[in-house]
């Protein structure tokens, strides 16, 4: 009987040790899984069914978002962050629509006269930054954008008193950033380029009506800006 109790005790002791060892990994996995769920980033599941779009965001809504960003921020860095956060509140299709509306406004402002104005206010220092200059112009709001397109000299109301390069590269990326934050996917994958043609690849070939070697041609287009900024 003593021998029986001895073997029984030995069996239970070994079984208990093995059981404890086998259950510990399960406990660790469960705790790890719980932690991973709590810190998991937000994912918009609607993105699974989101089809490529060529539909621009309603222009009035577009400018309302820009105006709000101007009221709530005081510099480009804050404006860029604000815009991305604001766009994350929109449905995915409207985020793409914001990007497409921006591209359309860039397309429409790709003009010889505006390029001349940009060249003058930078005193020739913005030769390669015309795209980002127009991003900056759009970021200034609807009135600034359309009045400058109508008359480039309107820029005198938007810039400082000394020649300077004005650009806002990050503005073009705010929709891309918002879309990727929500979906972990690239916005370009959800743009219907077959039906949306207002892209930089389709910009017209500009016929410049001004020449840097003939400053009088620039003065003719932007007399106010020329008088104030051209120092060569």
N, C-alpha and C positions, 0 to 999 in steps of 0.2 A: 504493500500500500504506500509506504514512504517513497519507494522508487517510482510509483505511478504519479504521486503528487509532485515529485521532483521533475519528471519529464513534462507534466502538464504545465507547471510553472515556467519551465524553460521555453516551452512552445508559446505560451502566452506572451512572455517577455520578448521573444524574437518577433512574433507577429506584431506586437505593439510598436517595436522599433521600425519595422518595415512599413507599417501603415502610416506612422508619423512621417517617415521619409517620403513616402509616395504622395502624401497629401500636401506637403509644403509647396511644391511647384504649382499646384492648382491654385492655392491661396495667393501666391505671388502673381500669377497670370490674371486672376480676377481683380486684384487691386490695381494692376497695371492697366487693365482694360477700363476700369472705372475712371482712372486718371486721364486716360487718352480721350474718353468721351467728354469729360468736363472741359478740356482745353481745346477740343476740336474746333477749327475755324468754321465760320458760317459759309455754307454753300447753298446757292440758289438752284434748287433741283429743276426749276422750270427750264434751265439752260439745256437740259437733255433733249427737249423738243423744240428748241429755238431754231427756226429756219433762216437762212441768209435773207437780208432785206435790202431794198433800195429806197425805202421810204424815209424822207427827212423828217426831223422833228418839226412840229408846227413853229413857224418863225416867231410868232408872238411869244410862245412859251420859251423859245430859245433865248430871246432877248431878256425875258423876265429873270431867267437864271443868271445871265450875265450881270444885269442890273443889281440883283441881290448880292452877288459876289463883290461888286464894287462898293456897296453900302457896308458890307460886313468885314471888309479887309482893307489894309493900307499899303500892301506891297505885293509884288508878283508871287513871291513864295507862298504867302498866305492865301492869295487868290487861287493859286493852282490847287492847294490842298483843299480849300473850301469847295471849289467846283467839283473835284473828284468825289468828295463826300456827299455833295448835294445830288450828283448824278446817280450815286448808288441807291438813292431813294426811288428812282424811276424803274419802270419795267425794262427788261433787257432790250426790247426792241426800240424803246425810246432812247436808251443810251447810244445804241447804234445810230439812231436818228440824229442825235446831237452831233456825233462825229460826221455824219453825212452833211448836215447843215453847215458845219464848219468848213468842210471841203468845198461846198458850193459857194460860200462867201469868199473863200480864197480864190476860187476859180473866177468869180465875177470881178474881183479886184486885181486880177492879173492884167494890168494896163500899163501902157507906156507913160502916161501922165503921172500915175502914182509912183512908178519907179523913179521918175525924174524928181518928184517931191522927196522921196526917201533919200535919194542921192544928195540932194541939196542940204537937207537938215542935218545930215551926217558930215557935210563938207567933203563928200567923196569917200567916206570911210565905211560905207555899208554896201559895197559892190556885190557881195555874195550872200547878203542876208535879207533878200527881198521877201522870201516866204515867211520868215519869222517876224519881219516888220509888219506884214499884213496880219499875222496872228496877234501881234500887239495891238494893232488898230482895231481888230474885232473885239478884243478884250476890253476896249474902252467903251463899248456900248453901241447901241443902234444909231443914235444921233451922230456920234463921232464917225462911225463907219460910213453912213450914207452921205453926210455932208462933205466928208473928205473925198468921196468918189465923185460927187457933183463938182466940187471945187477943191483941188489939192491944197490951195492956200489956206484952207480951213485948219490945217495942221498947226498953224501958228497959235491956235487956241489950246492945243493939246500938249505942246512941247515946251521945254525950257528956253532960256535966252542964249544958250551957247550951243554950238554944233555938237551933236551927240548921236550915237547909234541907238535906235529904238528897236528892240526885238523882244519876243516872248516865246521862245521855243517850247517851253513846257505846256503852254496853252493847248497846243495841238494834241497833246497826249492825255488830256484829262479824261476823255471818254474811254480811251483804251485802258487807262489805269482802273477806272471804276468797273469796267466790264470784267477785267481780269481778277479784280478783288472779289467779285461775286461768283465767278464761274471757273477760275483758274484756266481760262481759255483766252486765246487771242481774238480781239475784235475783228481783225481782217478775215477770219474764217467765217464770219457771219455777215459779210457785206456782199450783196449781189452785184458784182462788177459788170455782169452782162447787161444790167439795166440801169446802172448808175455810172454815168460817163464823166461827171464833173470832178475828175481827178487830175493830178499833176501830169500824168502821162498823156492827157488830152489837152493840155494848155495850148492855145494858139501860138503860132510863130509871130512874135511881136515885130511890128515895123516901127522902130523908134523915130519919133518926130523931134528928137533933141540929140545933141552931140556934146560930149564933154570937152571936145576940142574947140567948140564954138559956144561959149557960155551964153551968148545972146539967145540961143535957141532954148536954153533952160529958163532964162529970165522971162521969155515970152510965155511959157507955160505956167510958171509959179513966180510972178513978180514980187509978191510980198515975202515969200520964203527966201527968194534969191537975195533980196536986199538985206534981209536980216542975217542970213547964215553963210552966204558964199563969201569966202575970204581968200580965194586963190587969185 
